[in-house]
Amino acid sequence: MNIGIDSFVFLDDSSFERGLIANRFPEAAVPQLPDDPSLYPEFLSELDYFNFHEITQDDLKRNKSYITNRERGEFAKSFSDITEYYRSLKMVATIKVMDNYAFPRLLQLIQKTNQFNLTTRRYTEAELKILPRIRVVLFSI
């Protein structure tokens, strides 16, 4: 699925288990749960890791995307030159100012700590709306 360790959140009521994971996988998020289990629901609801603003059409098509990526990887093996492989994809990049259509997906992607957000800076929906002229790069085949 091509998911990095930095995309994982490990939750466990055992501080020992959390410590093991935090030491072995420092890129993973390991929130320190409260000692009192009755505080778990409130604690979990306040975690930014699970704060999905909106489910987009891209979310609904994710499984197909995983299958397509696997097929693309197999196809890439048939090329001896990576440049020729990229040319064969006939991808087009379009750079445009963020609009209402792209906004939900952009908001979702910048909340992640992976290739879409190298700074790890998180923006709220309100903050993102007031940023000056954000440009979005869209790729299509």
C-alpha positions in Angstrom: 0.0 0.0 0.0 3.1 2.2 0.0 2.3 3.7 3.5 5.2 5.1 5.5 5.7 4.5 9.2 5.1 8.2 9.7 1.5 7.6 8.6 0.8 5.3 11.5 -0.8 6.2 14.9 -0.2 3.6 17.6 -2.7 3.6 20.5 -2.4 1.2 23.4 -3.4 1.5 27.0 0.0 0.1 28.1 2.7 2.7 28.6 5.2 -0.1 28.2 3.9 -1.1 24.8 3.7 2.6 23.7 7.3 3.0 24.8 8.5 0.0 22.8 6.8 1.3 19.6 8.0 4.9 20.2 11.6 3.6 20.6 11.5 1.2 17.7 9.6 3.4 15.3 10.2 7.1 16.2 8.5 8.2 13.0 5.2 6.8 14.1 2.8 8.8 16.2 2.4 7.3 19.7 0.0 9.5 21.8 0.3 9.1 25.5 -3.1 8.1 26.6 -4.4 9.3 30.0 -4.0 7.0 32.9 -7.8 7.1 33.6 -9.6 5.0 30.9 -12.7 7.1 31.4 -10.8 10.0 29.8 -10.1 8.1 26.6 -13.1 9.2 24.5 -12.4 12.8 25.1 -8.7 12.4 24.5 -9.2 10.5 21.3 -11.8 13.1 20.0 -9.2 15.8 20.4 -6.4 14.0 18.5 -5.7 15.7 15.1 -4.8 12.4 13.6 -8.4 11.4 13.1 -9.8 14.8 12.2 -11.2 14.2 8.8 -12.8 17.3 7.5 -14.7 15.8 4.6 -14.7 12.5 2.7 -13.9 13.3 -0.9 -14.5 11.4 -4.1 -10.7 10.5 -4.1 -11.3 8.8 -0.7 -14.1 6.7 -2.2 -11.8 5.6 -5.1 -8.8 4.8 -2.9 -9.0 1.0 -3.3 -9.0 1.3 -7.1 -6.0 3.6 -6.8 -4.0 1.0 -4.9 -4.8 -1.6 -7.6 -3.8 0.9 -10.3 -0.6 1.7 -8.6 0.3 -2.0 -8.3 -0.4 -2.4 -12.0 1.7 0.7 -12.8 4.6 -0.8 -10.9 4.4 -4.0 -12.9 4.2 -2.0 -16.1 7.3 0.0 -15.1 9.3 -3.2 -14.8 8.9 -3.6 -18.6 11.1 -0.5 -19.2 14.9 -0.4 -18.9 14.9 3.4 -18.9 12.8 5.3 -16.3 12.5 8.3 -18.6 10.8 6.3 -21.3 8.5 4.8 -18.6 7.5 8.4 -17.5 6.9 9.4 -21.1 4.7 6.4 -21.7 2.4 7.5 -18.9 1.6 10.7 -20.8 1.0 12.6 -17.6 0.0 16.2 -17.7 0.6 18.6 -14.7 -1.7 21.6 -14.4 -0.9 24.4 -11.9 -3.8 26.5 -10.9 -5.0 28.7 -8.0 -6.9 26.7 -5.4 -10.6 26.8 -5.9 -13.6 25.5 -4.0 -13.5 22.2 -5.9 -9.8 21.5 -4.9 -10.1 22.9 -1.4 -11.4 19.9 0.5 -8.7 17.6 -0.9 -6.0 20.1 -0.3 -7.1 20.5 3.3 -7.1 16.8 3.7 -3.6 16.2 2.2 -1.9 18.9 4.2 -3.1 17.3 7.4 -0.9 14.2 6.6 2.7 13.8 7.5 4.0 12.3 4.3 5.0 13.4 0.8 2.2 15.9 0.7 3.4 17.9 3.7 7.1 18.0 4.3 6.9 20.8 6.8 4.6 19.0 9.3 2.9 22.4 9.8 -0.9 21.9 10.1 -3.4 24.5 9.0 -7.0 24.7 10.1 -9.7 25.2 7.5 -10.0 28.8 8.5 -6.2 29.4 8.2 -6.0 27.7 4.9 -8.8 29.9 3.5 -6.9 33.1 4.3 -3.5 32.0 2.9 -2.7 34.1 -0.2 -3.2 32.5 -3.6 -2.2 28.8 -2.9 -1.3 27.1 -6.1 -2.3 23.5 -6.6 -0.5 21.0 -8.9 -2.9 18.5 -10.5 -1.6 15.5 -12.4 -3.7 13.6 -14.9 -3.1 10.8 -17.3 
